[in-house]
Every structure is written in C-alpha cells, then in structure tokens.
C-alpha cells in the first residue's frame, strides 16, 4: 500500500477512535471545566479553603474531567453507568421521581446511574468514617456528575442511548450523533476557552442563585429530561443541523452550564461551610 494511503488510513482510524472516546462524556473537557470554574466563583471562603486542603495541588476545573478519564481503567469499569440516567419518555414529575426512587436502583453500596452515584458521593463526603483519600475521590465524582446531569441528553431516552444512536449532521460536516453535538460541538461553537466561558455565562441574579441552589437533585434531573423533548424533536424534523441550530439551542446550553456551576457551589457550601 502506498505510504500516503497508510497515513490516510491511520488518520481515519484516529478520528474514529477519538469520536468513540467522546461517547457519553457530558460537556467534554470545556464544559466540565467551565462548570467547575463557575462553582469556584460562588464558594464561601471556608468551603474554598477546605476543598483546597482536600485537593492539594489540584484544582476543581482540573479534576472535573477525572471521572471520565477513570472509565478507561479496567479497575473502575463499574463507574461507566454513573454518568447518565436513561428513562422512558412522557413521564410527569411524580412518575419521574417514582422511577428515580425504584428500590432496585437505590442500593447505597452499588450506584447504578448518575442519580444514585450523586447520592453516594454526597454521603461519602458527609461520612466521618471515610478516609481522606476516599473523600477526595467522592469530591471528584461529585464535581463531575453535577455537570453530567445538566447535559440534557444524559437524562435522555434509553432506546437511543441518550441520543448516541441518533445520527445527525453538524454544520455540513461528516455525520456525528445527537449526543456528541450536545457534549462538545454546541459549546465549542462559541470559540471560548473554559475560563472565558465561565466569565461570559456567570451572570445569575441573586434570586436565581437562591432558587437553583434550593432545588433538590430530582428537580435538576427532571429539568434536563424535559429539555430533551425539543432537542429530540429538532433531530427528528431535520437531522442536518445548520446555522439555525446554535441560535435555537445555544442559550439552553449556556443556561445548563450556569445552573450546574451554581448548584455545584450550593452543594459544596452546604457540605463544607460549617
């Protein structure tokens, strides 16, 4: 085979592997770090100090993607389902909460989805019997998973794996899937770094901050679940996403990044500002 064909084949393989590696990784590096930076902006001094002691030389934005990197380690393969919650469509809030609270899914020692993993991380951080290393792991998961559940398709439909099975075309480029568009493409469209994104999006009013931090975790999840409806509808109507897509959904993505950061700060302040 001519050398240029070998190089081309290797490049195509690399692109395919890169695409596969992004499957079900909510917000990608950019979004997760922006969420963590926004949260840092809203921590109390005491919470910020205690988190710094626990993370040592690491920062919240830096560790925000650790849980995704961990999934490639065979010793942590059981954590893969912790990043999402797939549910059936058409549920109202009581039915949605009933599904969340299915006893089969709530075993404290064995998280099986993003909801149970979040509850476990919060329990571990409150548990005086946990070691410093165990609490550091729990904190890293908490930072990451709060971001995950605010990406709407991480609370998507089970039959299409949260949009991973829905093929779409992003801005006249090669086929991708609906989930990947929401993980990375819609955020990268702005051209921001994560620090620029955090600065641009962090504009919540005091009333919004109070309400968003008052909301319980099931309300976060149901919010993402409801946002899936217009997202799925757009893909079904026209899977060739053009320049109309960002004006239609860009504000939704921005709002979810902001809410995730504000709510993450609220959880951490509650845990550490004592």
C-alpha atoms as one frame of an Amber mdcrd trajectory, in Angstrom:
protein
   0.000   0.000   0.000   1.442   3.450  -0.886   2.699   5.437   2.071   0.128
   8.235   1.697  -2.680   5.653   1.837  -1.242   4.182   5.029  -1.064   7.638
   6.591  -4.601   8.413   5.466  -5.897   5.119   6.898  -4.212   5.786  10.227
  -5.672   9.274  10.327  -9.191   7.974   9.673  -8.736   5.351  12.389  -7.573
   8.033  14.804 -10.622  10.185  14.080 -12.967   7.230  14.597 -11.317   6.308
  17.883 -11.471   9.917  19.014 -15.182  10.047  18.211 -15.814   6.835  20.121
 -13.866   8.119  23.105 -16.257  11.073  23.397 -19.374   8.919  23.692 -21.468
   9.816  26.743 -18.972  12.311  28.135 -21.208  15.200  29.075 -19.956  18.659
  28.128 -16.463  17.373  27.311 -13.418  18.999  28.887 -14.539  22.526  28.003
 -17.972  22.340  29.630 -16.931  20.467  32.756 -14.134  22.917  33.492 -16.428
  25.892  32.917 -18.941  24.401  35.381 -16.198  23.928  37.973 -14.868  27.457
  37.476 -18.348  28.968  37.902 -18.776  26.922  41.070 -15.458  28.244  42.410
 -16.773  31.778  41.916 -19.664  31.073  44.302 -17.939  29.158  47.094 -17.741
  30.614  50.576 -14.244  31.284  51.862 -14.466  28.380  54.295 -15.689  25.919
  51.652 -12.987  27.050  49.232 -10.324  26.528  51.914 -11.490  23.032  52.859
 -11.774  21.943  49.232  -8.261  23.246  48.601  -6.944  21.199  51.523  -8.600
  18.066  50.129  -7.487  18.527  46.510  -3.952  19.651  47.340  -2.120  20.811
  44.206  -5.144  20.083  42.004  -7.993  22.499  41.289 -11.699  21.984  40.756
 -11.528  22.665  36.985  -8.587  20.281  36.669 -10.311  17.385  38.462 -13.685
  17.997  36.806 -12.846  15.525  33.996 -11.132  12.933  36.187 -14.224  10.694
  36.348 -14.278  10.430  32.537 -10.579   9.593  32.384 -11.101   6.941  35.050
 -13.558   4.959  32.919 -10.706   3.685  30.742  -9.206   1.920  33.751 -10.430
  -1.722  33.966 -10.436  -1.453  37.763 -13.166   1.211  37.541 -15.318  -0.111
  34.714 -18.294  -0.300  37.070 -18.397   3.513  37.136 -19.403   3.802  33.443
 -23.196   3.880  34.165 -22.718   6.550  36.838 -22.568   9.307  34.217 -26.135
   9.158  32.909 -29.725   8.169  33.599 -31.727   6.724  30.714 -35.512   6.812
  31.142 -38.645   6.328  29.082 -40.299   9.367  27.539 -43.579  11.009  28.555
 -43.238  10.998  32.352 -44.596  13.767  34.563 -42.606  14.778  37.642 -44.226
  12.349  40.137 -43.755   9.416  37.747 -40.177  10.504  37.054 -39.359  10.692
  40.777 -41.002   7.306  41.332 -38.650   5.844  38.733 -35.667   7.510  40.425
 -36.696   6.009  43.744 -37.152   2.461  42.498 -35.722   0.398  45.410 -33.796
  -1.768  42.949 -31.761   1.274  41.904 -31.071   2.755  45.326 -28.709   0.253
  46.944 -26.268   2.555  48.810 -23.265   0.295  48.203 -23.793  -0.042  44.464
 -24.601   3.109  42.470 -26.159   2.198  39.129 -26.777   5.582  37.483 -25.990
   9.281  37.792 -28.635   9.847  40.464 -27.510   7.066  42.797 -23.842   7.952
  42.190 -24.505  11.576  43.173 -26.272  10.488  46.343 -23.377   8.161  47.182
 -20.742  10.848  46.620 -22.612  13.235  48.893 -22.984  10.548  51.579 -19.278
   9.725  51.413 -18.308  13.367  51.868 -20.507  13.592  54.965 -19.275  10.296
  56.443 -16.716  10.842  59.248 -15.574   7.240  58.829 -14.312   7.809  55.286
 -10.589   8.373  54.806  -9.141  11.486  53.214  -8.414   9.542  50.017 -11.990
   8.225  49.881 -13.361  11.728  50.360 -11.066  13.089  47.651 -12.453  10.505
  45.211 -16.027  11.327  46.241 -15.398  15.047  45.730 -14.012  14.470  42.229
 -17.054  12.395  41.316 -19.419  14.987  42.748 -17.811  17.817  40.754 -18.063
  15.801  37.556 -21.513  14.295  37.975 -23.254  17.575  38.769 -22.053  18.705
  35.365 -23.124  15.450  33.715 -26.751  15.601  34.804 -27.158  19.128  33.462
 -26.366  17.985  29.929 -29.932  17.194  28.801 -29.120  14.000  26.913 -27.516
  12.483  29.994 -31.111  12.181  31.193 -32.288  11.004  27.792 -34.121   8.034
  26.348 -32.923   4.505  26.959 -33.907   3.264  23.493 -31.432   5.583  21.727
 -28.784   5.628  24.488 -29.299   9.287  25.233 -29.046  10.315  21.599 -25.901
   8.298  20.853 -27.818   6.231  18.295 -29.326   9.239  16.509 -27.171  10.192
  13.527 -27.106  13.907  12.675 -25.045  16.218  10.501 -23.329  19.123  12.242
 -22.843  22.251  10.134 -22.431  20.353   6.849 -19.636  18.205   8.263 -19.402
  14.428   8.467 -22.097  12.532  10.301 -21.961  12.582  14.086 -24.614  11.807
  16.692 -27.028  13.935  18.659 -25.331  13.200  21.967 -21.916  14.315  20.723
 -23.351  17.585  19.437 -24.513  18.385  22.959 -21.391  17.071  24.684 -18.930
  19.195  22.751 -19.935  20.772  19.427 -22.532  23.210  20.720 -20.084  24.545
  23.332 -17.064  24.665  21.027 -19.104  26.761  18.569 -18.575  29.839  20.753
 -14.788  29.595  20.484 -14.377  30.277  24.211 -11.787  28.735  26.499 -13.301
  27.377  29.710 -12.230  30.481  31.637 -13.793  32.753  29.022 -16.932  30.633
  29.020 -17.263  30.827  32.789 -16.791  34.596  32.724 -19.342  35.037  29.920
 -22.011  32.750  31.386 -21.726  33.554  35.103 -24.457  36.188  35.284 -27.084
  34.639  37.573 -29.143  37.023  39.682 -29.289  36.604  43.471 -32.880  35.326
  43.106 -31.824  32.729  40.531 -28.928  31.571  42.675 -31.221  31.174  45.688
 -33.807  29.187  43.723 -31.375  26.970  41.829 -29.495  26.055  44.993 -32.770
  25.341  46.756 -33.787  22.792  44.101 -33.200  19.154  45.003 -31.321  16.728
  42.736 -34.502  15.122  41.280 -35.566  18.578  40.086 -32.223  19.002  38.276
 -32.688  15.693  36.535 -36.292  16.365  35.552 -35.272  19.717  34.136 -32.750
  18.006  31.824 -35.336  15.335  30.996 -37.819  17.993  29.874 -35.195  19.795
  27.787 -34.716  16.582  25.816 -38.153  16.944  24.194 -37.346  19.885  21.862
 -33.837  18.513  21.278 -35.173  15.165  20.067 -37.857  16.934  18.036 -35.273
  19.077  16.235 -33.269  15.997  15.251 -36.391  14.213  14.025 -37.540  17.219
  11.980 -34.206  17.878  10.288 -31.042  15.971  11.289 -28.886  18.270   9.145
 -28.028  20.879  11.751 -27.067  24.152  10.088 -26.554  27.718  11.287 -30.066
  27.786  12.781 -29.153  25.257  15.462 -26.961  27.405  17.713 -29.361  30.374
  17.827 -32.120  27.926  18.748 -30.312  25.904  21.416 -27.193  27.847  22.377
 -28.925  29.652  25.221 -30.153  26.332  26.622 -26.592  25.011  26.723 -25.335
  28.206  28.363 -28.094  28.126  30.977 -27.374  24.497  31.851 -23.661  25.173
  32.282 -24.503  28.100  34.547 -27.062  26.178  36.596 -24.633  23.288  37.048
 -21.961  25.627  38.383 -24.330  27.450  40.735 -25.820  24.211  42.060 -22.421
  22.592  42.484 -21.358  25.564  44.598 -24.541  25.219  46.635 -23.882  21.547
  47.396 -20.243  22.221  48.309 -21.110  25.189  50.536 -23.649  23.049  52.348
 -21.053  20.332  52.876 -18.097  22.485  53.870 -19.284  25.826  55.229 -19.778
  24.580  58.750
